[in-house]
Amino acid sequence: MRKISSVIMACAMCLSMAVVGTVAPQVAVQAEETATAELKEAPTETPTLEKDFGYEWYLIQYSAYTANSENTKSWMEKITSIKVNDAEPYTKVDNKFLMKEDTFRANVSMVNIIIGNKEFTKNTNKVVISAEGYKDLVLEVGKDYKKVAIHTNHTGGTATCTKKAVCEFCGEEYGEYASHNYGGKYESDGTHHWKKCQNEGCDAATEKEAHKGGEATTTKRAVCEVCGAEYGDLKKEDPKPAEKPDKKTVKAKKVVVNKKRIVLKKDKKVKLKVKLKPANATEKVTFKSSNKKVAKVTKNGVVKAVKKGKCKITVKTASGKKAVVKVTVK
Protein backbone atom coordinates (compact mmCIF):
# COMPACT_ATOMS: atom_id res chain seq x y z
CA MET A 1 0.00 0.00 0.00
CA ARG A 2 2.83 2.40 0.87
CA LYS A 3 4.44 1.79 -2.52
CA ILE A 4 1.16 2.48 -4.35
CA SER A 5 0.63 5.72 -2.39
CA SER A 6 4.15 6.88 -3.22
CA VAL A 7 3.59 6.24 -6.91
CA ILE A 8 0.29 8.15 -6.88
CA MET A 9 1.89 11.15 -5.12
CA ALA A 10 4.78 11.20 -7.59
CA CYS A 11 2.38 11.17 -10.55
CA ALA A 12 0.36 13.98 -9.01
CA MET A 13 3.49 16.11 -8.57
CA CYS A 14 4.55 15.51 -12.19
CA LEU A 15 1.10 16.48 -13.43
CA SER A 16 1.14 19.65 -11.33
CA MET A 17 4.56 20.67 -12.68
CA ALA A 18 3.44 20.01 -16.24
CA VAL A 19 0.36 22.22 -15.80
CA VAL A 20 2.40 25.06 -14.30
CA GLY A 21 5.00 24.76 -17.05
CA THR A 22 2.41 25.10 -19.81
CA VAL A 23 0.09 27.72 -18.28
CA ALA A 24 2.76 30.25 -17.23
CA PRO A 25 4.06 30.91 -20.76
CA GLN A 26 0.50 31.36 -22.03
CA VAL A 27 -0.21 33.96 -19.35
CA ALA A 28 3.01 35.79 -20.23
CA VAL A 29 2.10 35.83 -23.93
CA GLN A 30 -1.39 37.14 -23.20
CA ALA A 31 0.01 39.90 -20.98
CA GLU A 32 2.47 40.87 -23.68
CA GLU A 33 -0.26 40.96 -26.34
CA THR A 34 -2.44 43.15 -24.10
CA ALA A 35 0.42 45.55 -23.41
CA THR A 36 1.24 45.95 -27.08
CA ALA A 37 -2.36 46.16 -28.33
CA GLU A 38 -3.14 49.47 -30.04
CA LEU A 39 -5.63 51.77 -28.36
CA LYS A 40 -8.99 52.19 -30.06
CA GLU A 41 -10.25 55.55 -31.25
CA ALA A 42 -12.74 57.36 -29.01
CA PRO A 43 -16.09 58.37 -30.59
CA THR A 44 -15.69 60.92 -33.37
CA GLU A 45 -19.26 62.23 -33.04
CA THR A 46 -19.44 65.65 -31.40
CA PRO A 47 -21.83 65.44 -28.41
CA THR A 48 -24.07 68.16 -27.04
CA LEU A 49 -23.84 69.57 -23.53
CA GLU A 50 -27.07 70.25 -21.70
CA LYS A 51 -27.73 71.44 -18.19
CA ASP A 52 -29.94 69.26 -16.05
CA PHE A 53 -32.06 71.94 -14.40
CA GLY A 54 -33.37 69.58 -11.78
CA TYR A 55 -29.85 69.17 -10.47
CA GLU A 56 -26.60 71.06 -10.73
CA TRP A 57 -25.22 68.62 -13.31
CA TYR A 58 -24.45 68.61 -17.01
CA LEU A 59 -25.34 65.99 -19.60
CA ILE A 60 -22.79 65.10 -22.28
CA GLN A 61 -25.30 63.66 -24.71
CA TYR A 62 -24.65 61.41 -27.71
CA SER A 63 -27.18 60.38 -30.32
CA ALA A 64 -28.91 57.07 -29.54
CA TYR A 65 -29.97 56.28 -33.09
CA THR A 66 -26.88 56.34 -35.25
CA ALA A 67 -24.81 53.59 -36.81
CA ASN A 68 -22.08 54.26 -34.25
CA SER A 69 -24.25 54.40 -31.15
CA GLU A 70 -23.35 50.84 -30.11
CA ASN A 71 -19.65 51.65 -30.39
CA THR A 72 -20.26 54.77 -28.31
CA LYS A 73 -21.99 52.69 -25.63
CA SER A 74 -19.07 50.24 -25.56
CA TRP A 75 -16.72 53.17 -25.03
CA MET A 76 -18.91 54.58 -22.23
CA GLU A 77 -18.79 51.28 -20.36
CA LYS A 78 -14.97 51.56 -20.25
CA ILE A 79 -14.78 55.17 -19.02
CA THR A 80 -12.48 55.36 -15.98
CA SER A 81 -11.73 59.04 -15.52
CA ILE A 82 -12.94 62.53 -16.40
CA LYS A 83 -10.86 65.66 -15.84
CA VAL A 84 -11.91 69.28 -16.33
CA ASN A 85 -9.20 71.91 -16.81
CA ASP A 86 -6.50 69.57 -15.43
CA ALA A 87 -8.07 69.55 -11.95
CA GLU A 88 -8.37 66.41 -9.84
CA PRO A 89 -10.29 63.65 -11.69
CA TYR A 90 -14.00 63.48 -11.04
CA THR A 91 -15.11 60.47 -8.99
CA LYS A 92 -17.14 57.85 -10.81
CA VAL A 93 -20.51 56.87 -9.25
CA ASP A 94 -23.12 54.37 -10.42
CA ASN A 95 -26.21 56.05 -8.98
CA LYS A 96 -27.60 59.39 -10.08
CA PHE A 97 -28.62 60.19 -6.52
CA LEU A 98 -24.99 59.92 -5.39
CA MET A 99 -23.95 62.67 -7.78
CA LYS A 100 -22.03 65.66 -6.44
CA GLU A 101 -20.26 68.56 -8.10
CA ASP A 102 -17.04 66.51 -8.43
CA THR A 103 -18.51 63.20 -9.66
CA PHE A 104 -19.63 61.68 -12.96
CA ARG A 105 -21.80 58.80 -14.11
CA ALA A 106 -21.92 57.06 -17.48
CA ASN A 107 -25.58 56.45 -18.35
CA VAL A 108 -25.01 53.89 -21.09
CA SER A 109 -28.67 53.17 -21.82
CA MET A 110 -29.34 56.86 -22.50
CA VAL A 111 -25.99 57.31 -24.27
CA ASN A 112 -24.99 60.23 -22.07
CA ILE A 113 -22.52 61.11 -19.36
CA ILE A 114 -23.65 63.05 -16.29
CA ILE A 115 -20.94 65.28 -14.89
CA GLY A 116 -20.81 67.66 -11.93
CA ASN A 117 -20.46 71.41 -12.41
CA LYS A 118 -17.30 72.27 -10.56
CA GLU A 119 -14.60 73.49 -12.92
CA PHE A 120 -16.44 75.10 -15.87
CA THR A 121 -14.99 78.56 -15.19
CA LYS A 122 -12.97 79.40 -18.32
CA ASN A 123 -14.10 80.77 -21.65
CA THR A 124 -12.92 77.49 -23.18
CA ASN A 125 -12.82 74.54 -20.80
CA LYS A 126 -10.90 71.33 -21.41
CA VAL A 127 -12.69 68.06 -20.69
CA VAL A 128 -10.55 64.91 -20.94
CA ILE A 129 -12.44 61.60 -20.90
CA SER A 130 -10.29 58.48 -20.42
CA ALA A 131 -11.56 54.98 -21.13
CA GLU A 132 -9.78 51.66 -20.78
CA GLY A 133 -8.45 50.47 -24.15
CA TYR A 134 -9.25 53.79 -25.88
CA LYS A 135 -7.39 56.96 -26.70
CA ASP A 136 -8.32 59.96 -24.57
CA LEU A 137 -11.17 62.11 -25.86
CA VAL A 138 -10.54 65.84 -25.43
CA LEU A 139 -13.53 68.20 -25.66
CA GLU A 140 -13.53 71.99 -25.84
CA VAL A 141 -16.51 73.32 -23.86
CA GLY A 142 -17.50 76.99 -23.80
CA LYS A 143 -18.28 78.81 -20.59
CA ASP A 144 -21.94 78.99 -21.60
CA TYR A 145 -21.70 75.15 -21.94
CA LYS A 146 -23.51 75.26 -25.28
CA LYS A 147 -20.40 75.32 -27.45
CA VAL A 148 -18.86 71.85 -27.60
CA ALA A 149 -16.19 70.61 -30.01
CA ILE A 150 -13.76 67.72 -30.21
CA HIS A 151 -10.27 69.13 -29.79
CA THR A 152 -8.30 68.37 -32.96
CA ASN A 153 -6.41 71.56 -33.79
CA HIS A 154 -3.36 71.70 -31.58
CA THR A 155 -1.90 75.13 -30.92
CA GLY A 156 1.03 76.73 -29.13
CA GLY A 157 4.22 75.21 -27.86
CA THR A 158 7.63 75.27 -29.49
CA ALA A 159 9.21 72.28 -31.20
CA THR A 160 12.91 71.53 -30.86
CA CYS A 161 15.09 69.00 -32.63
CA THR A 162 14.55 66.55 -29.74
CA LYS A 163 10.93 67.29 -28.78
CA LYS A 164 7.79 68.09 -30.70
CA ALA A 165 5.67 71.09 -29.76
CA VAL A 166 3.28 70.55 -26.85
CA CYS A 167 -0.27 71.79 -27.37
CA GLU A 168 -0.98 74.49 -24.80
CA PHE A 169 -4.61 73.35 -24.57
CA CYS A 170 -4.44 69.56 -24.28
CA GLY A 171 -0.78 68.96 -23.43
CA GLU A 172 -0.17 66.49 -26.27
CA GLU A 173 2.87 66.57 -28.53
CA TYR A 174 2.13 67.38 -32.15
CA GLY A 175 3.68 68.37 -35.45
CA GLU A 176 7.26 67.78 -36.57
CA TYR A 177 10.62 68.15 -34.89
CA ALA A 178 12.51 71.39 -35.51
CA SER A 179 15.69 71.40 -37.56
CA HIS A 180 19.05 70.87 -35.90
CA ASN A 181 21.13 73.93 -35.10
CA TYR A 182 24.62 73.07 -36.30
CA GLY A 183 25.92 76.64 -36.06
CA GLY A 184 29.24 77.64 -37.58
CA LYS A 185 31.73 75.89 -35.31
CA TYR A 186 33.46 72.75 -36.56
CA GLU A 187 34.69 69.81 -34.52
CA SER A 188 37.75 68.08 -35.95
CA ASP A 189 40.38 65.41 -35.54
CA GLY A 190 43.56 64.69 -37.43
CA THR A 191 41.78 63.70 -40.64
CA HIS A 192 38.12 64.86 -40.62
CA HIS A 193 35.78 67.67 -39.55
CA TRP A 194 32.07 67.78 -38.64
CA LYS A 195 29.49 69.89 -36.80
CA LYS A 196 27.47 69.13 -33.67
CA CYS A 197 23.94 70.34 -32.98
CA GLN A 198 24.10 73.30 -30.58
CA ASN A 199 20.67 72.65 -29.03
CA GLU A 200 20.76 71.49 -25.42
CA GLY A 201 20.30 67.75 -24.99
CA CYS A 202 20.86 66.91 -28.67
CA ASP A 203 23.77 64.68 -29.72
CA ALA A 204 23.15 64.86 -33.48
CA ALA A 205 26.11 65.60 -35.76
CA THR A 206 26.74 66.01 -39.47
CA GLU A 207 28.60 63.37 -41.45
CA LYS A 208 32.36 63.54 -41.13
CA GLU A 209 34.21 65.02 -44.10
CA ALA A 210 37.91 64.76 -44.86
CA HIS A 211 40.10 67.85 -44.43
CA LYS A 212 41.14 69.49 -47.68
CA GLY A 213 43.16 72.36 -49.08
CA GLY A 214 46.10 74.19 -47.59
CA GLU A 215 49.78 73.46 -48.17
CA ALA A 216 52.23 72.03 -45.70
CA THR A 217 55.72 73.44 -45.21
CA THR A 218 58.75 71.96 -43.53
CA THR A 219 57.77 73.71 -40.27
CA LYS A 220 53.95 73.85 -40.39
CA ARG A 221 51.25 71.36 -41.36
CA ALA A 222 48.56 72.14 -43.95
CA VAL A 223 45.50 74.10 -42.73
CA CYS A 224 42.06 72.81 -43.84
CA GLU A 225 40.32 75.44 -45.98
CA VAL A 226 36.91 74.42 -44.54
CA CYS A 227 37.40 74.17 -40.77
CA GLY A 228 40.80 75.81 -40.22
CA ALA A 229 42.33 72.81 -38.45
CA GLU A 230 45.90 71.68 -39.11
CA TYR A 231 46.23 68.22 -40.59
CA GLY A 232 48.62 65.87 -42.32
CA ASP A 233 52.40 65.73 -42.10
CA LEU A 234 55.11 68.32 -42.47
CA LYS A 235 56.68 68.69 -45.88
CA LYS A 236 59.90 66.74 -46.19
CA GLU A 237 63.01 68.77 -46.92
CA ASP A 238 64.51 68.34 -50.38
CA PRO A 239 67.65 66.23 -50.20
CA LYS A 240 70.84 68.25 -50.57
CA PRO A 241 72.75 67.56 -53.76
CA ALA A 242 75.86 65.49 -53.25
CA GLU A 243 78.90 67.65 -52.88
CA LYS A 244 81.36 67.25 -55.67
CA PRO A 245 84.84 66.49 -54.48
CA ASP A 246 87.23 69.38 -54.92
CA LYS A 247 89.52 68.90 -57.84
CA LYS A 248 93.12 69.22 -56.87
CA THR A 249 94.76 72.16 -58.58
CA VAL A 250 97.72 71.17 -60.71
CA LYS A 251 100.27 73.98 -60.76
CA ALA A 252 101.94 75.11 -63.96
CA LYS A 253 105.68 74.95 -64.31
CA LYS A 254 105.80 77.16 -67.39
CA VAL A 255 103.55 79.63 -69.25
CA VAL A 256 103.82 79.64 -73.05
CA VAL A 257 102.18 82.38 -75.19
CA ASN A 258 101.77 82.00 -78.97
CA LYS A 259 103.39 85.43 -79.58
CA LYS A 260 106.36 87.08 -77.95
CA ARG A 261 106.05 90.36 -79.89
CA ILE A 262 103.01 92.14 -81.33
CA VAL A 263 102.93 95.11 -83.71
CA LEU A 264 99.49 96.73 -84.08
CA LYS A 265 97.99 99.77 -85.65
CA LYS A 266 95.72 101.98 -83.58
CA ASP A 267 92.32 100.37 -82.70
CA LYS A 268 93.40 96.94 -83.98
CA LYS A 269 93.01 93.80 -81.86
CA VAL A 270 94.69 90.46 -81.44
CA LYS A 271 93.98 87.51 -79.12
CA LEU A 272 96.79 85.86 -77.20
CA LYS A 273 96.73 82.08 -76.92
CA VAL A 274 98.18 80.63 -73.73
CA LYS A 275 99.34 77.11 -72.92
CA LEU A 276 100.47 75.79 -69.56
CA LYS A 277 103.06 73.14 -69.02
CA PRO A 278 102.64 70.42 -68.05
CA ALA A 279 99.49 69.90 -70.14
CA ASN A 280 97.43 68.80 -67.13
CA ALA A 281 98.06 72.05 -65.26
CA THR A 282 94.75 73.56 -64.06
CA GLU A 283 95.78 76.99 -62.82
CA LYS A 284 94.02 80.06 -64.14
CA VAL A 285 95.96 82.90 -65.71
CA THR A 286 95.54 86.68 -65.64
CA PHE A 287 96.45 89.31 -68.22
CA LYS A 288 97.85 92.75 -67.35
CA SER A 289 99.05 95.70 -69.48
CA SER A 290 102.01 97.78 -68.31
CA ASN A 291 100.52 100.87 -69.99
CA LYS A 292 96.78 100.92 -70.67
CA LYS A 293 97.14 104.20 -72.58
CA VAL A 294 99.11 102.35 -75.25
CA ALA A 295 97.34 98.96 -75.24
CA LYS A 296 94.61 97.33 -73.21
CA VAL A 297 94.03 93.62 -72.57
CA THR A 298 90.85 91.79 -71.51
CA LYS A 299 90.60 88.95 -69.02
CA ASN A 300 90.33 86.60 -71.98
CA GLY A 301 93.63 87.79 -73.49
CA VAL A 302 92.35 90.13 -76.25
CA VAL A 303 94.85 93.00 -76.81
CA LYS A 304 93.60 96.31 -78.28
CA ALA A 305 95.92 99.06 -79.56
CA VAL A 306 95.06 102.50 -78.12
CA LYS A 307 97.78 104.93 -79.32
CA LYS A 308 101.36 104.94 -80.56
CA GLY A 309 103.89 103.65 -78.10
CA LYS A 310 105.27 100.54 -76.48
CA CYS A 311 104.13 98.42 -73.51
CA LYS A 312 104.21 94.90 -72.13
CA ILE A 313 101.40 92.36 -71.53
CA THR A 314 102.14 90.02 -68.63
CA VAL A 315 100.44 86.60 -68.49
CA LYS A 316 100.68 85.19 -64.97
CA THR A 317 99.42 82.11 -63.03
CA ALA A 318 98.24 82.09 -59.41
CA SER A 319 101.42 80.31 -58.39
CA GLY A 320 103.57 83.06 -59.93
CA LYS A 321 104.67 81.57 -63.26
CA LYS A 322 104.55 84.16 -66.06
CA ALA A 323 105.31 85.12 -69.62
CA VAL A 324 105.74 88.58 -71.18
CA VAL A 325 104.58 89.78 -74.60
CA LYS A 326 106.04 93.02 -76.02
CA VAL A 327 103.54 95.30 -77.80
CA THR A 328 104.31 98.08 -80.28
CA VAL A 329 101.55 100.38 -81.53
CA LYS A 330 102.27 102.37 -84.74
Helices and strands as residue ranges (DSSP letters): H 2-36, E 48-52, E 57-61, H 69-77, E 79-84, E 91-92, G 96-98, E 103-107, G 108-110, E 112-116, E 124-131, E 137-142, E 148-150, E 165-166, E 173-174, E 187-188, E 192-194, E 209-210, E 222-223, E 230-231, E 254-257, E 261-264, E 269-271, E 274-277, E 285-289, E 295-297, E 302-305, E 309-317, E 322-329
